[in-house]
């Protein structure tokens, strides 16, 4: 017996953790995948480690946790 359309799961929810480079930022987010295979971030993206002065060149507080200033790169 195959599942009927009324009892199919239409959305899957994933909890993801990623690390970025440079800066080694660690971020967590919930991501949903709909029945068409489209992914969407659900809610806020959180940074789980401290970023200190990595974003000292950014004035906008709402994006600071995602930024890494180029002047910190090693030559």
Secondary structure, DSSP 8 states (H G I E B T S, - for coil): ----GGGS--EEEEEEEEE-TTT--EEEEEEEEETTS-EEEEEEEEE-S--TTTTTT---TTTGGG---GGGS--
